[in-house]
Amino acid sequence: MKDTVVIVVLLLLFASSHMLLSSRTLRTRLVARLGDTKFQALYSVVALVFFVPLLYYYFTHLHTGPLLWSVPDSDAVEFVLVFANVIGFVLAVAGVMTPSPASLTGAPSDQPTGVHRITRHAVFMGMGIWALSHLVANGYASDVAFFGGIVLFVLVGSWHQDQRKLAASDPQFERFHAATSFIPFTGRDSMRGLMELPPLAAIIGVVIALIARYLHPSIVG
């Protein structure tokens, strides 16, 4: 279980540093002292300091610890998991390509379009869907710690971002928050959002997912 504990500790360090630096009080002070560009650089460096060791440790300790669950090895299960990965990558790519009031750069409009009709945290939730599909497929303790931790980080991090922006009393974000959903595909305009996705985002997301599926056996088995 040592491997699992190390993964959990590294995840906690990554998540706590991420949310601490993005907290309203500390972020405001650091931006005032360093400027926005230097703060973003510091934010990225601190994230990498914990995230790179986390990735390295997990991928050198795959499938260790007790087996907590397993799923049937069938074409139907594989199709569902691959499809979930495609959805996750498409959401993430579309989120990067479509700025919103919930993103670091903000957006000129508080009216959700495209991917933000599906979820206001498209990049985070895309990553969460990817992690959830891997969590279902990998039931060893080290896998559960890694992928389950990412799912929790996505949910808590997205909630933390909402609370920080709502506390700032930004009318634009408040309107955007009221018009969008937290969990993907739970809003009434989700299907409209799918129809409005940029074709390039969908193509890039699908290509990334297919490349990842093709390379998966040679990288992690």
C-alpha positions in Angstrom: 0.0 0.0 0.0 3.0 2.3 0.1 2.6 3.2 -3.5 -1.0 4.2 -3.0 -0.1 6.4 0.0 2.6 8.2 -2.0 0.2 8.8 -4.9 -2.4 10.2 -2.5 0.1 12.5 -0.8 1.4 13.9 -4.1 -2.2 14.4 -5.3 -3.0 16.3 -2.0 0.1 18.5 -2.4 -0.8 19.3 -6.0 -4.5 20.0 -5.3 -3.9 22.0 -2.1 -1.2 24.2 -3.7 -3.4 24.7 -6.8 -6.3 25.9 -4.8 -4.2 27.9 -2.3 -2.6 29.9 -5.0 -5.9 30.5 -6.7 -7.7 31.5 -3.5 -9.1 35.0 -3.7 -7.0 36.5 -0.9 -3.6 35.0 -1.8 -4.1 35.4 -5.5 -5.0 39.1 -5.2 -1.9 39.8 -3.0 0.5 37.9 -5.3 -0.9 39.5 -8.5 -0.6 43.0 -6.9 3.1 42.2 -5.9 4.2 40.2 -9.0 1.9 41.3 -11.8 -0.4 39.0 -13.7 2.3 37.5 -16.0 4.7 36.6 -13.2 1.9 35.2 -11.1 0.8 32.9 -13.9 4.4 31.8 -14.3 4.7 31.1 -10.5 1.3 29.3 -10.6 2.5 27.0 -13.5 5.9 26.2 -11.9 4.3 25.2 -8.5 1.8 23.0 -10.3 4.5 21.3 -12.3 6.7 20.8 -9.2 4.0 18.5 -7.8 2.3 17.2 -11.0 5.4 15.9 -12.8 6.5 13.7 -9.8 2.9 12.5 -9.5 2.8 11.4 -13.1 6.2 9.8 -12.9 5.5 7.9 -9.7 2.1 6.7 -10.9 3.3 5.5 -14.3 6.3 3.7 -12.6 3.9 2.0 -10.2 0.9 1.0 -12.3 -1.6 -1.6 -11.1 0.0 -2.1 -7.7 -1.7 -2.8 -4.4 -4.8 -4.9 -3.9 -7.3 -5.4 -6.7 -10.5 -3.5 -5.5 -12.7 -4.3 -8.5 -12.6 -5.4 -12.1 -14.9 -4.9 -15.1 -15.7 -7.6 -17.7 -13.3 -7.8 -20.6 -15.8 -7.3 -23.4 -16.2 -5.3 -26.6 -19.3 -3.5 -25.2 -17.4 -2.3 -22.1 -14.4 -1.2 -24.2 -16.7 0.8 -26.5 -18.3 2.6 -23.6 -15.0 3.5 -22.1 -13.4 4.6 -25.4 -16.6 6.7 -26.1 -16.3 8.3 -22.7 -12.7 9.2 -23.5 -13.7 10.8 -26.8 -16.3 12.9 -25.0 -13.8 14.0 -22.4 -11.2 15.1 -25.0 -13.8 16.9 -27.1 -15.1 18.8 -24.1 -11.6 19.7 -23.0 -10.5 20.9 -26.4 -13.7 22.9 -27.0 -13.3 24.5 -23.5 -9.8 25.6 -24.5 -11.0 27.1 -27.7 -14.1 28.8 -26.2 -13.3 31.4 -23.4 -15.8 31.9 -20.7 -16.3 34.0 -17.6 -15.2 31.0 -15.6 -11.8 30.8 -17.4 -8.7 32.7 -16.4 -8.9 35.0 -19.4 -12.6 35.6 -19.1 -14.9 36.2 -22.0 -16.7 39.2 -23.5 -20.1 37.7 -23.0 -22.0 36.1 -20.1 -24.3 34.2 -22.5 -23.2 30.5 -22.7 -22.7 29.0 -26.2 -21.4 25.7 -27.5 -19.6 23.6 -24.9 -20.6 25.9 -22.1 -24.2 24.9 -22.6 -23.0 21.4 -21.6 -20.9 22.5 -18.6 -19.3 25.8 -17.5 -16.1 23.9 -16.6 -15.5 22.2 -19.9 -11.7 21.7 -19.6 -11.9 20.4 -16.0 -14.9 18.2 -16.6 -13.4 16.8 -19.8 -10.4 15.8 -17.7 -12.8 14.4 -15.1 -14.6 12.2 -17.6 -11.3 10.9 -18.9 -10.2 10.1 -15.4 -13.5 8.5 -14.5 -13.4 6.1 -17.5 -9.9 5.0 -16.4 -11.1 4.7 -12.8 -13.8 2.3 -13.9 -11.3 0.2 -16.0 -8.5 0.0 -13.5 -9.3 -1.3 -10.1 -5.9 -1.7 -8.4 -5.3 0.5 -5.4 -2.7 2.7 -7.0 -4.9 3.2 -10.1 -7.9 4.1 -7.9 -5.9 6.6 -5.9 -4.6 8.3 -9.0 -7.7 8.4 -11.2 -10.1 8.7 -8.3 -8.0 11.6 -6.9 -8.2 13.4 -10.3 -12.0 13.0 -10.3 -12.2 14.5 -6.8 -9.8 17.3 -7.7 -11.9 18.2 -10.8 -15.1 18.4 -8.7 -13.6 20.2 -5.8 -11.5 22.5 -7.9 -14.4 23.5 -10.1 -16.6 24.1 -7.0 -13.7 26.2 -5.5 -13.5 28.3 -8.7 -17.2 28.9 -8.6 -17.1 30.1 -5.0 -14.1 32.3 -5.5 -15.7 34.1 -8.5 -19.1 34.4 -6.8 -17.4 35.9 -3.8 -16.0 38.6 -6.1 -19.5 39.7 -6.9 -18.9 39.8 -10.6 -22.3 40.4 -12.3 -21.1 38.8 -15.5 -20.0 35.6 -13.8 -23.2 35.5 -11.7 -25.3 35.6 -14.8 -23.1 33.0 -16.5 -23.2 30.8 -13.4 -27.0 30.9 -13.3 -27.3 30.0 -16.9 -25.0 27.0 -16.9 -24.7 23.6 -15.3 -21.9 22.2 -13.1 -22.1 18.5 -14.1 -21.9 17.9 -17.9 -25.1 17.1 -19.8 -27.4 18.0 -16.9 -28.6 21.4 -18.3 -31.6 21.8 -20.5 -29.5 23.2 -23.4 -27.0 20.4 -23.5 -28.1 19.0 -26.8 -28.0 22.5 -28.3 -24.5 22.9 -27.0 -23.5 19.7 -28.8 -24.8 21.1 -32.0 -22.9 24.3 -31.5 -19.5 22.7 -30.8 -16.8 24.0 -33.1 -16.2 21.3 -35.7 -12.4 21.8 -35.3 -12.7 21.1 -31.6 -14.6 17.9 -32.2 -12.1 16.8 -34.8 -9.1 17.5 -32.6 -10.7 15.8 -29.6 -11.6 12.7 -31.6 -8.1 12.5 -33.1 -6.4 12.8 -29.8 -8.7 10.1 -28.3 -7.9 7.7 -31.2 -4.2 8.3 -31.0 -4.2 7.8 -27.3 -6.2 4.5 -27.8 -3.7 3.4 -30.4 -0.7 4.1 -28.3 -2.2 2.9 -25.0 -1.0 -0.7 -25.3 2.6 0.3 -26.0 2.7 2.9 -23.2 0.8 1.4 -20.2 -0.5 -1.9 -21.5 
